[in-house]
Amino acid sequence: MTDNNIIIKIVPVNPQINHPMPSQMTNGASGYDLFACLPEPVVILPKKGELIGIGYALSLPMGYEGQIRPRSGLALKHSVSVLNSPGTIDSDYRGEIKVLLFNFGEDLFTVHNQDRVAQLVINAVPSVVFKKVDSLDETDRGVGGYGHTGR
């Protein structure tokens, strides 16, 4: 890390293809847009999903994870989102980053090379130790689960 920046090594899966790296679209954006890296367009049928490669593998430092999140514009305009949202990239994964896009709409959706398909958010992940105990501390909520507060 330098000057509060986290260094993430990134390598193209196919160096012969000039492809955009993950990019912040504005200075304050927490996510880095990911671009499809496709030899030909991919059509996603209604109510179906497709795995879309972004053309890069990366190395996250130990103690960090990447989250693949949907782009709001795709969801709003085309009913297309990331199915396993957020998708997780672990610090020990070295394969190509891929996005599972799902077409929730009624129309075909075509993904073209270099389309922005998702965003990547980097988060710190604490090391956790689970400790088995006989009981937990009491709270106002207690064991109230799904829907316990009403509508």
Beta strands, then each sheet from edge to edge (+ up, - down):
strand 1: 9-12
strand 2: 32-35
strand 3: 42-44
strand 4: 49-59
strand 5: 64-69
strand 6: 80-82
strand 7: 87-89
strand 8: 96-103
strand 9: 109-111
strand 10: 116-124
sheet 1: 1+ 4- 8+ 6-
sheet 2: 2+ 10- 5+ 7-
sheet 3: 3+ 9-
end
